[in-house]
């Protein structure tokens, strides 16, 4: 019995090692290639670099407008998450405290919408007709619209668990 257990553990360990190698080898290749100059890359594409060449990162940083992209990510994240939290709390609290009619049906709709993916093509057409694509407002409305369902589910449970006297 003990031998079978050790053999099974050994086989599982080997399988996980192979999976780790399959995942980490391409990452290793990308890092090695990014640390080489173009000349070194053409001489030996997958060899270890003889000297570190960090100018590739500077060029990539400048050409891709990294600071603008970083600012956009931070801006969209904070604004969208803040609006999702506010909107979701205003929806979830009355549903959880049963202060509105059909609270169960509303909660069921929000829960059912969690399993349905957003219809991206019709949503894109609507945003295009409203001239909201490639704008801050359009992205924020998309993120808020897709994030509210889960947040209502989450905040609803939070409001149900906490006693009423805490309010």
C-alpha positions as CSV (number, residue, x, y, z in Angstrom):
1,X,0.0,0.0,0.0
2,X,2.8,2.4,0.9
3,X,4.7,1.7,-2.3
4,X,1.7,2.5,-4.5
5,X,1.2,5.8,-2.6
6,X,4.8,6.8,-3.2
7,X,4.7,5.8,-6.9
8,X,1.5,7.8,-7.3
9,X,3.0,10.8,-5.6
10,X,6.1,10.5,-7.8
11,X,4.0,10.4,-11.0
12,X,2.0,13.4,-9.9
13,X,5.2,15.3,-9.0
14,X,6.7,14.5,-12.5
15,X,3.5,15.7,-14.2
16,X,3.5,19.0,-12.3
17,X,7.1,19.5,-13.0
18,X,6.4,19.0,-16.8
19,X,3.5,21.5,-16.6
20,X,5.8,24.0,-14.7
21,X,8.5,23.7,-17.4
22,X,5.9,24.1,-20.2
23,X,4.7,27.3,-18.6
24,X,8.1,28.7,-17.5
25,X,10.2,27.9,-20.6
26,X,8.5,30.5,-22.9
27,X,8.7,33.1,-20.1
28,X,12.4,32.3,-19.8
29,X,12.8,32.7,-23.5
30,X,11.1,36.1,-23.5
31,X,13.3,37.3,-20.7
32,X,16.5,36.1,-22.4
33,X,15.5,37.6,-25.8
34,X,14.6,41.0,-24.2
35,X,18.0,41.2,-22.6
36,X,19.9,40.9,-25.9
37,X,20.8,43.4,-28.6
38,X,19.5,42.7,-32.1
39,X,23.0,41.6,-33.2
40,X,23.3,39.1,-30.3
41,X,19.8,37.8,-31.0
42,X,20.6,37.1,-34.6
43,X,23.8,35.3,-33.7
44,X,22.3,33.1,-30.9
45,X,18.5,33.5,-30.4
46,X,18.1,31.3,-27.3
47,X,21.6,31.5,-25.8
48,X,22.3,33.2,-22.5
49,X,23.3,36.9,-23.2
50,X,27.0,37.7,-22.7
51,X,26.2,41.2,-21.6
52,X,23.0,42.8,-20.5
53,X,21.3,45.1,-23.0
54,X,18.6,47.2,-21.3
55,X,18.0,49.6,-24.1
56,X,15.2,47.4,-25.4
57,X,13.1,48.3,-22.3
58,X,13.7,52.0,-22.8
59,X,12.7,51.8,-26.5
60,X,9.6,49.8,-25.6
61,X,8.7,52.2,-22.8
62,X,8.9,55.2,-25.1
63,X,7.2,53.7,-28.2
64,X,4.2,52.3,-26.4
65,X,3.4,55.4,-24.4
66,X,3.6,53.5,-21.2
67,X,3.0,56.4,-18.9
68,X,-0.3,57.3,-20.6
69,X,-1.4,53.7,-20.6
70,X,-0.5,53.4,-16.9
71,X,-2.5,56.5,-16.1
72,X,-5.5,55.3,-18.1
73,X,-5.4,51.9,-16.2
74,X,-5.3,53.6,-12.8
75,X,-8.0,56.1,-13.8
76,X,-10.4,53.5,-15.2
77,X,-9.8,51.2,-12.3
78,X,-10.5,53.7,-9.5
79,X,-13.4,55.5,-11.2
80,X,-15.1,52.3,-12.3
81,X,-14.6,50.4,-9.0
82,X,-15.9,53.4,-7.1
83,X,-19.0,53.7,-9.2
84,X,-19.6,50.0,-9.1
85,X,-19.4,50.0,-5.4
86,X,-21.8,53.0,-5.0
87,X,-24.3,51.7,-7.5
88,X,-24.2,48.2,-6.2
89,X,-24.8,49.3,-2.6
90,X,-27.8,51.4,-3.6
91,X,-29.2,48.4,-5.4
92,X,-28.2,45.6,-3.0
93,X,-29.3,47.2,0.3
94,X,-33.1,47.5,-0.4
95,X,-33.0,44.0,-2.0
96,X,-31.3,42.5,1.1
97,X,-33.6,44.3,3.6
98,X,-36.7,43.4,1.6
99,X,-37.7,47.0,1.3
100,X,-39.0,46.7,-2.3
101,X,-41.5,44.5,-4.0
102,X,-40.2,41.6,-5.9
103,X,-36.9,41.7,-4.1
104,X,-36.4,37.9,-4.7
105,X,-37.0,38.3,-8.5
106,X,-34.6,41.2,-8.7
107,X,-32.0,39.3,-6.9
108,X,-32.6,36.3,-9.1
109,X,-32.1,38.5,-12.2
110,X,-28.8,39.9,-11.0
111,X,-27.7,36.4,-10.0
112,X,-28.8,34.9,-13.4
113,X,-26.9,37.7,-15.2
114,X,-23.7,36.4,-13.7
115,X,-23.7,33.3,-15.8
116,X,-24.5,35.2,-19.1
117,X,-21.5,36.7,-20.8
118,X,-21.9,40.3,-22.0
119,X,-23.0,40.5,-25.7
120,X,-20.0,42.4,-26.9
121,X,-21.0,43.0,-30.6
122,X,-24.4,44.6,-29.9
123,X,-22.9,46.5,-27.0
124,X,-20.2,47.8,-29.4
125,X,-22.8,48.8,-32.0
126,X,-24.8,50.7,-29.3
127,X,-21.7,52.5,-28.0
128,X,-20.7,53.3,-31.6
129,X,-24.1,54.8,-32.4
130,X,-24.0,56.9,-29.2
131,X,-20.4,57.9,-30.1
132,X,-19.0,56.5,-26.9
133,X,-16.3,54.2,-28.2
134,X,-12.7,55.4,-27.6
135,X,-13.9,57.7,-24.8
136,X,-13.4,57.7,-21.1
137,X,-17.2,57.7,-20.5
138,X,-17.7,54.7,-22.7
139,X,-15.1,52.6,-21.0
140,X,-16.3,53.5,-17.6
141,X,-19.9,52.7,-18.5
142,X,-18.8,49.4,-19.9
143,X,-16.8,48.5,-16.7
144,X,-19.6,49.6,-14.4
145,X,-22.3,47.7,-16.4
146,X,-20.3,44.5,-16.4
147,X,-19.3,44.8,-12.8
148,X,-22.6,45.6,-11.1
149,X,-24.1,42.1,-11.2
150,X,-21.4,40.4,-9.2
151,X,-21.2,43.4,-6.8
152,X,-24.9,43.3,-6.1
153,X,-24.7,39.6,-5.4
154,X,-21.7,40.2,-3.1
155,X,-23.1,43.2,-1.3
156,X,-26.6,41.6,-1.0
157,X,-25.1,38.8,1.0
158,X,-23.1,41.3,3.1
159,X,-26.2,43.2,4.0
160,X,-28.1,40.1,4.8
161,X,-25.4,38.7,7.1
162,X,-24.9,41.9,9.1
163,X,-27.5,42.5,11.8
164,X,-29.9,45.4,11.3
165,X,-28.7,47.2,14.5
166,X,-25.3,47.9,12.9
167,X,-26.8,50.1,10.2
